[in-house]
Amino acid sequence: MPHPASLRRAPVQRRSAERLTRILDACADLLDEVGYDELSTRAVAQRAGVPIGSVYRFFGNKRQMADALAQRNLERFSDRVTERLKEAGDGGWRAALEALLGEYVAMKRTAPGFSLVDFGNQIPVGTRGEPNRRVADRLTELLAGHLGLEPDDDLRRTFLVAVETADTLVHLAFRMAPDGDERILEEARELLEAYLGRVLD
Protein backbone atom coordinates (compact mmCIF):
# COMPACT_ATOMS: atom_id res chain seq x y z
CA MET A 1 0.00 0.00 0.00
CA PRO A 2 1.44 3.43 -0.90
CA HIS A 3 2.21 5.83 1.91
CA PRO A 4 -0.93 7.84 2.78
CA ALA A 5 0.96 11.07 1.98
CA SER A 6 1.00 10.07 -1.70
CA LEU A 7 -2.82 9.72 -1.77
CA ARG A 8 -5.58 12.31 -1.74
CA ARG A 9 -7.53 9.97 0.51
CA ALA A 10 -6.27 6.79 2.14
CA PRO A 11 -8.52 3.73 1.79
CA VAL A 12 -10.30 2.73 4.98
CA GLN A 13 -12.36 -0.28 3.97
CA ARG A 14 -11.03 -3.45 2.39
CA ARG A 15 -13.07 -2.90 -0.77
CA SER A 16 -11.55 0.56 -1.17
CA ALA A 17 -8.02 -0.83 -0.67
CA GLU A 18 -8.68 -3.51 -3.31
CA ARG A 19 -9.90 -0.83 -5.72
CA LEU A 20 -6.71 1.18 -5.13
CA THR A 21 -4.65 -1.93 -5.83
CA ARG A 22 -6.50 -2.47 -9.13
CA ILE A 23 -5.90 1.16 -10.11
CA LEU A 24 -2.17 0.94 -9.43
CA ASP A 25 -1.91 -2.42 -11.20
CA ALA A 26 -3.65 -0.92 -14.24
CA CYS A 27 -1.35 2.10 -14.11
CA ALA A 28 1.71 -0.18 -14.08
CA ASP A 29 0.46 -2.26 -17.02
CA LEU A 30 -0.35 0.82 -19.10
CA LEU A 31 3.04 2.37 -18.40
CA ASP A 32 4.62 -0.68 -20.05
CA GLU A 33 2.21 -0.50 -22.98
CA VAL A 34 1.96 3.22 -23.79
CA GLY A 35 4.58 5.02 -21.68
CA TYR A 36 4.15 7.88 -19.24
CA ASP A 37 3.35 10.61 -21.78
CA GLU A 38 0.37 8.69 -23.19
CA LEU A 39 -0.86 7.50 -19.79
CA SER A 40 -4.24 8.95 -18.77
CA THR A 41 -6.41 8.64 -15.70
CA ARG A 42 -9.36 7.68 -17.94
CA ALA A 43 -7.43 4.80 -19.51
CA VAL A 44 -6.37 3.61 -16.05
CA ALA A 45 -9.97 3.68 -14.84
CA GLN A 46 -11.12 1.66 -17.87
CA ARG A 47 -8.33 -0.90 -17.45
CA ALA A 48 -9.03 -1.22 -13.71
CA GLY A 49 -12.77 -1.53 -14.29
CA VAL A 50 -13.63 1.34 -11.95
CA PRO A 51 -15.44 4.67 -12.44
CA ILE A 52 -13.16 7.61 -13.23
CA GLY A 53 -14.31 9.17 -9.96
CA SER A 54 -12.63 6.32 -8.09
CA VAL A 55 -9.28 7.29 -9.59
CA TYR A 56 -9.77 10.94 -8.64
CA ARG A 57 -10.77 9.92 -5.16
CA PHE A 58 -7.18 8.78 -4.62
CA PHE A 59 -5.20 10.88 -7.14
CA GLY A 60 -5.47 14.40 -8.53
CA ASN A 61 -3.59 13.53 -11.71
CA LYS A 62 -1.42 10.88 -13.36
CA ARG A 63 1.73 12.28 -11.76
CA GLN A 64 0.37 11.56 -8.28
CA MET A 65 -0.71 8.12 -9.43
CA ALA A 66 2.77 7.33 -10.76
CA ASP A 67 4.32 8.62 -7.54
CA ALA A 68 2.08 6.28 -5.52
CA LEU A 69 3.15 3.41 -7.79
CA ALA A 70 6.80 4.33 -7.15
CA GLN A 71 6.13 4.31 -3.41
CA ARG A 72 4.47 0.90 -3.68
CA ASN A 73 7.51 -0.33 -5.61
CA LEU A 74 9.77 0.82 -2.78
CA GLU A 75 7.63 -0.97 -0.20
CA ARG A 76 7.66 -4.20 -2.24
CA PHE A 77 11.40 -3.90 -2.85
CA SER A 78 12.02 -3.42 0.89
CA ASP A 79 9.85 -6.43 1.75
CA ARG A 80 11.59 -8.65 -0.78
CA VAL A 81 15.06 -7.51 0.29
CA THR A 82 14.15 -8.22 3.91
CA GLU A 83 13.20 -11.78 2.94
CA ARG A 84 16.38 -12.25 0.91
CA LEU A 85 18.48 -11.00 3.80
CA LYS A 86 16.84 -13.58 6.07
CA GLU A 87 17.66 -16.28 3.53
CA ALA A 88 21.25 -15.04 3.22
CA GLY A 89 21.71 -15.33 6.99
CA ASP A 90 25.01 -14.09 8.37
CA GLY A 91 26.71 -13.77 4.99
CA GLY A 92 28.11 -10.31 5.66
CA TRP A 93 27.72 -7.21 3.56
CA ARG A 94 28.68 -8.93 0.28
CA ALA A 95 25.73 -11.31 0.57
CA ALA A 96 23.55 -8.32 1.43
CA LEU A 97 24.79 -6.46 -1.65
CA GLU A 98 23.97 -9.45 -3.84
CA ALA A 99 20.47 -9.61 -2.32
CA LEU A 100 19.89 -5.90 -2.97
CA LEU A 101 21.25 -5.81 -6.49
CA GLY A 102 19.62 -9.13 -7.37
CA GLU A 103 16.20 -7.95 -6.25
CA TYR A 104 16.54 -4.62 -8.06
CA VAL A 105 17.44 -6.37 -11.31
CA ALA A 106 14.65 -8.92 -10.82
CA MET A 107 12.08 -6.14 -10.41
CA LYS A 108 13.43 -4.35 -13.48
CA ARG A 109 12.87 -7.56 -15.44
CA THR A 110 9.49 -8.62 -14.11
CA ALA A 111 7.54 -5.90 -12.24
CA PRO A 112 4.99 -4.14 -14.51
CA GLY A 113 5.74 -0.44 -14.98
CA PHE A 114 8.98 -0.68 -13.03
CA SER A 115 11.20 0.04 -16.02
CA LEU A 116 9.66 3.52 -16.30
CA VAL A 117 8.79 4.39 -12.72
CA ASP A 118 10.97 2.21 -10.46
CA PHE A 119 11.19 4.38 -7.30
CA GLY A 120 10.32 7.64 -9.07
CA ASN A 121 13.51 8.38 -11.00
CA GLN A 122 12.34 8.10 -14.58
CA ILE A 123 9.32 10.36 -14.61
CA PRO A 124 8.89 13.96 -13.42
CA VAL A 125 7.88 13.12 -9.85
CA GLY A 126 9.37 15.22 -7.06
CA THR A 127 12.95 16.41 -7.19
CA ARG A 128 15.62 14.50 -9.07
CA GLY A 129 17.54 13.24 -6.05
CA GLU A 130 14.63 12.45 -3.76
CA PRO A 131 13.81 8.88 -4.92
CA ASN A 132 17.38 7.65 -4.51
CA ARG A 133 17.62 9.34 -1.13
CA ARG A 134 14.42 7.55 -0.08
CA VAL A 135 15.89 4.23 -1.23
CA ALA A 136 19.21 4.92 0.50
CA ASP A 137 17.49 5.86 3.76
CA ARG A 138 15.36 2.70 3.66
CA LEU A 139 18.40 0.51 2.92
CA THR A 140 20.40 2.16 5.69
CA GLU A 141 17.74 1.14 8.18
CA LEU A 142 17.49 -2.39 6.77
CA LEU A 143 21.22 -3.04 6.49
CA ALA A 144 22.37 -1.33 9.66
CA GLY A 145 20.34 -3.77 11.72
CA HIS A 146 21.28 -6.76 9.57
CA LEU A 147 25.01 -5.99 9.64
CA GLY A 148 25.18 -4.64 13.18
CA LEU A 149 26.26 -1.16 12.07
CA GLU A 150 25.45 2.28 13.44
CA PRO A 151 23.11 4.13 11.02
CA ASP A 152 25.05 7.40 11.29
CA ASP A 153 25.60 10.13 8.71
CA ASP A 154 28.70 8.44 7.30
CA LEU A 155 26.85 5.19 6.65
CA ARG A 156 23.91 7.06 5.11
CA ARG A 157 26.28 8.90 2.77
CA THR A 158 28.00 5.64 1.84
CA PHE A 159 24.73 3.95 0.96
CA LEU A 160 23.50 7.02 -0.94
CA VAL A 161 26.63 6.94 -3.13
CA ALA A 162 26.15 3.18 -3.65
CA VAL A 163 22.47 3.62 -4.56
CA GLU A 164 23.23 6.43 -7.02
CA THR A 165 25.96 4.31 -8.60
CA ALA A 166 23.82 1.18 -8.83
CA ASP A 167 20.90 3.18 -10.24
CA THR A 168 23.03 4.67 -13.03
CA LEU A 169 24.72 1.40 -14.00
CA VAL A 170 21.59 -0.75 -13.87
CA HIS A 171 19.76 1.74 -16.07
CA LEU A 172 22.70 1.64 -18.48
CA ALA A 173 22.53 -2.17 -18.55
CA PHE A 174 18.83 -2.07 -19.43
CA ARG A 175 19.39 0.53 -22.12
CA MET A 176 21.95 -1.77 -23.70
CA ALA A 177 19.79 -4.93 -23.56
CA PRO A 178 16.08 -5.55 -22.83
CA ASP A 179 16.84 -7.89 -19.90
CA GLY A 180 19.93 -6.01 -18.75
CA ASP A 181 23.40 -6.46 -20.21
CA GLU A 182 25.03 -9.07 -17.95
CA ARG A 183 28.53 -7.71 -18.50
CA ILE A 184 27.52 -4.24 -17.35
CA LEU A 185 25.65 -5.72 -14.37
CA GLU A 186 28.80 -7.62 -13.43
CA GLU A 187 30.85 -4.43 -13.74
CA ALA A 188 28.32 -2.79 -11.41
CA ARG A 189 28.78 -5.57 -8.84
CA GLU A 190 32.57 -5.26 -8.97
CA LEU A 191 32.50 -1.48 -8.69
CA LEU A 192 30.09 -1.56 -5.74
CA GLU A 193 32.09 -4.26 -3.98
CA ALA A 194 35.30 -2.25 -4.37
CA TYR A 195 33.67 0.93 -3.04
CA LEU A 196 31.80 -0.68 -0.15
CA GLY A 197 34.81 -2.81 0.75
CA ARG A 198 36.82 0.29 1.60
CA VAL A 199 34.12 1.35 4.03
CA LEU A 200 32.64 -1.89 5.41
CA ASP A 201 35.62 -4.29 5.59
C-alpha positions as CSV (number, residue, x, y, z in Angstrom):
1,M,0.0,0.0,0.0
2,P,1.4,3.4,-0.9
3,H,2.2,5.8,1.9
4,P,-0.9,7.8,2.8
5,A,1.0,11.1,2.0
6,S,1.0,10.1,-1.7
7,L,-2.8,9.7,-1.8
8,R,-5.6,12.3,-1.7
9,R,-7.5,10.0,0.5
10,A,-6.3,6.8,2.1
11,P,-8.5,3.7,1.8
12,V,-10.3,2.7,5.0
13,Q,-12.4,-0.3,4.0
14,R,-11.0,-3.5,2.4
15,R,-13.1,-2.9,-0.8
16,S,-11.6,0.6,-1.2
17,A,-8.0,-0.8,-0.7
18,E,-8.7,-3.5,-3.3
19,R,-9.9,-0.8,-5.7
20,L,-6.7,1.2,-5.1
21,T,-4.6,-1.9,-5.8
22,R,-6.5,-2.5,-9.1
23,I,-5.9,1.2,-10.1
24,L,-2.2,0.9,-9.4
25,D,-1.9,-2.4,-11.2
26,A,-3.6,-0.9,-14.2
27,C,-1.3,2.1,-14.1
28,A,1.7,-0.2,-14.1
29,D,0.5,-2.3,-17.0
30,L,-0.3,0.8,-19.1
31,L,3.0,2.4,-18.4
32,D,4.6,-0.7,-20.0
33,E,2.2,-0.5,-23.0
34,V,2.0,3.2,-23.8
35,G,4.6,5.0,-21.7
36,Y,4.1,7.9,-19.2
37,D,3.4,10.6,-21.8
38,E,0.4,8.7,-23.2
39,L,-0.9,7.5,-19.8
40,S,-4.2,8.9,-18.8
41,T,-6.4,8.6,-15.7
42,R,-9.4,7.7,-17.9
43,A,-7.4,4.8,-19.5
44,V,-6.4,3.6,-16.1
45,A,-10.0,3.7,-14.8
46,Q,-11.1,1.7,-17.9
47,R,-8.3,-0.9,-17.4
48,A,-9.0,-1.2,-13.7
49,G,-12.8,-1.5,-14.3
50,V,-13.6,1.3,-11.9
51,P,-15.4,4.7,-12.4
52,I,-13.2,7.6,-13.2
53,G,-14.3,9.2,-10.0
54,S,-12.6,6.3,-8.1
55,V,-9.3,7.3,-9.6
56,Y,-9.8,10.9,-8.6
57,R,-10.8,9.9,-5.2
58,F,-7.2,8.8,-4.6
59,F,-5.2,10.9,-7.1
60,G,-5.5,14.4,-8.5
61,N,-3.6,13.5,-11.7
62,K,-1.4,10.9,-13.4
63,R,1.7,12.3,-11.8
64,Q,0.4,11.6,-8.3
65,M,-0.7,8.1,-9.4
66,A,2.8,7.3,-10.8
67,D,4.3,8.6,-7.5
68,A,2.1,6.3,-5.5
69,L,3.1,3.4,-7.8
70,A,6.8,4.3,-7.1
71,Q,6.1,4.3,-3.4
72,R,4.5,0.9,-3.7
73,N,7.5,-0.3,-5.6
74,L,9.8,0.8,-2.8
75,E,7.6,-1.0,-0.2
76,R,7.7,-4.2,-2.2
77,F,11.4,-3.9,-2.8
78,S,12.0,-3.4,0.9
79,D,9.9,-6.4,1.8
80,R,11.6,-8.7,-0.8
81,V,15.1,-7.5,0.3
82,T,14.1,-8.2,3.9
83,E,13.2,-11.8,2.9
84,R,16.4,-12.2,0.9
85,L,18.5,-11.0,3.8
86,K,16.8,-13.6,6.1
87,E,17.7,-16.3,3.5
88,A,21.3,-15.0,3.2
89,G,21.7,-15.3,7.0
90,D,25.0,-14.1,8.4
91,G,26.7,-13.8,5.0
92,G,28.1,-10.3,5.7
93,W,27.7,-7.2,3.6
94,R,28.7,-8.9,0.3
95,A,25.7,-11.3,0.6
96,A,23.6,-8.3,1.4
97,L,24.8,-6.5,-1.7
98,E,24.0,-9.4,-3.8
99,A,20.5,-9.6,-2.3
100,L,19.9,-5.9,-3.0
101,L,21.2,-5.8,-6.5
102,G,19.6,-9.1,-7.4
103,E,16.2,-8.0,-6.2
104,Y,16.5,-4.6,-8.1
105,V,17.4,-6.4,-11.3
106,A,14.6,-8.9,-10.8
107,M,12.1,-6.1,-10.4
108,K,13.4,-4.3,-13.5
109,R,12.9,-7.6,-15.4
110,T,9.5,-8.6,-14.1
111,A,7.5,-5.9,-12.2
112,P,5.0,-4.1,-14.5
113,G,5.7,-0.4,-15.0
114,F,9.0,-0.7,-13.0
115,S,11.2,0.0,-16.0
116,L,9.7,3.5,-16.3
117,V,8.8,4.4,-12.7
118,D,11.0,2.2,-10.5
119,F,11.2,4.4,-7.3
120,G,10.3,7.6,-9.1
121,N,13.5,8.4,-11.0
122,Q,12.3,8.1,-14.6
123,I,9.3,10.4,-14.6
124,P,8.9,14.0,-13.4
125,V,7.9,13.1,-9.9
126,G,9.4,15.2,-7.1
127,T,13.0,16.4,-7.2
128,R,15.6,14.5,-9.1
129,G,17.5,13.2,-6.1
130,E,14.6,12.5,-3.8
131,P,13.8,8.9,-4.9
132,N,17.4,7.7,-4.5
133,R,17.6,9.3,-1.1
134,R,14.4,7.5,-0.1
135,V,15.9,4.2,-1.2
136,A,19.2,4.9,0.5
137,D,17.5,5.9,3.8
138,R,15.4,2.7,3.7
139,L,18.4,0.5,2.9
140,T,20.4,2.2,5.7
141,E,17.7,1.1,8.2
142,L,17.5,-2.4,6.8
143,L,21.2,-3.0,6.5
144,A,22.4,-1.3,9.7
145,G,20.3,-3.8,11.7
146,H,21.3,-6.8,9.6
147,L,25.0,-6.0,9.6
148,G,25.2,-4.6,13.2
149,L,26.3,-1.2,12.1
150,E,25.4,2.3,13.4
151,P,23.1,4.1,11.0
152,D,25.1,7.4,11.3
153,D,25.6,10.1,8.7
154,D,28.7,8.4,7.3
155,L,26.8,5.2,6.7
156,R,23.9,7.1,5.1
157,R,26.3,8.9,2.8
158,T,28.0,5.6,1.8
159,F,24.7,4.0,1.0
160,L,23.5,7.0,-0.9
161,V,26.6,6.9,-3.1
162,A,26.2,3.2,-3.7
163,V,22.5,3.6,-4.6
164,E,23.2,6.4,-7.0
165,T,26.0,4.3,-8.6
166,A,23.8,1.2,-8.8
167,D,20.9,3.2,-10.2
168,T,23.0,4.7,-13.0
169,L,24.7,1.4,-14.0
170,V,21.6,-0.8,-13.9
171,H,19.8,1.7,-16.1
172,L,22.7,1.6,-18.5
173,A,22.5,-2.2,-18.5
174,F,18.8,-2.1,-19.4
175,R,19.4,0.5,-22.1
176,M,21.9,-1.8,-23.7
177,A,19.8,-4.9,-23.6
178,P,16.1,-5.6,-22.8
179,D,16.8,-7.9,-19.9
180,G,19.9,-6.0,-18.8
181,D,23.4,-6.5,-20.2
182,E,25.0,-9.1,-17.9
183,R,28.5,-7.7,-18.5
184,I,27.5,-4.2,-17.3
185,L,25.7,-5.7,-14.4
186,E,28.8,-7.6,-13.4
187,E,30.8,-4.4,-13.7
188,A,28.3,-2.8,-11.4
189,R,28.8,-5.6,-8.8
190,E,32.6,-5.3,-9.0
191,L,32.5,-1.5,-8.7
192,L,30.1,-1.6,-5.7
193,E,32.1,-4.3,-4.0
194,A,35.3,-2.3,-4.4
195,Y,33.7,0.9,-3.0
196,L,31.8,-0.7,-0.2
197,G,34.8,-2.8,0.8
198,R,36.8,0.3,1.6
199,V,34.1,1.4,4.0
200,L,32.6,-1.9,5.4
201,D,35.6,-4.3,5.6
